[in-house]
Amino acid sequence: MPRIIPIRDLKNTSKISQMCHESKEPIFVTKNGYGAMVIMSMQMYEETMYLLDVRNKLDAAEKQLTEGKVLDVDTSLKNIRKKYNV
């Protein structure tokens, strides 16, 4: 369940930091009852960015498949060996 806190609670930085590190989800900060920002631990941010990168690469690969931009294994290996002189 997402944590939602009012912006005035950001005054207690050590408590917020502890909440971020204990929570495996982002913490939503509201101002006047409306969403204002999202905070999370560095570890969670890095994991999120990694997963986003993987997702983008999978999307690009799926697009290449649909467009028929693929090579068979033998051709791929031949190109790699030629490129790296192996």
TAVENMO-V521058 format. One record per residue. RES is the residue in one small letter. SS is DSSP state (a for helix, b for strand, c for the rest). D_LAST is the distance of its C-alpha to the last C-alpha in whole Angstrom. Layout:
RES:SS:D_LAST / RES:SS:D_LAST
This chain:
m:c:53 / p:c:52 / r:b:54 / i:b:56 / i:b:58 / p:b:60 / i:a:59 / r:a:62 / d:a:60 / l:a:57 / k:a:60 / n:c:59 / t:a:55 / s:a:55 / k:a:56 / i:a:54 / s:a:51 / q:a:51 / m:a:52 / c:a:48 / h:a:47 / e:a:49 / s:c:48 / k:c:45 / e:c:46 / p:c:47 / i:b:50 / f:b:52 / v:b:55 / t:b:58 / k:b:60 / n:c:64 / g:c:62 / y:b:59 / g:b:56 / a:b:55 / m:b:51 / v:b:49 / i:b:48 / m:c:45 / s:c:44 / m:a:41 / q:a:39 / m:a:40 / y:a:39 / e:a:35 / e:a:35 / t:a:37 / m:a:34 / y:a:31 / l:a:33 / l:a:34 / d:a:30 / v:a:29 / r:a:31 / n:a:31 / k:a:27 / l:a:28 / d:a:31 / a:a:28 / a:a:26 / e:a:29 / k:a:30 / q:a:27 / l:a:28 / t:a:31 / e:c:30 / g:c:28 / k:c:25 / v:c:22 / l:c:19 / d:c:19 / v:a:16 / d:a:14 / t:a:14 / s:a:13 / l:a:10 / k:a:10 / n:a:10 / i:a:8 / r:a:5 / k:a:7 / k:a:8 / y:a:6 / n:c:4 / v:c:0
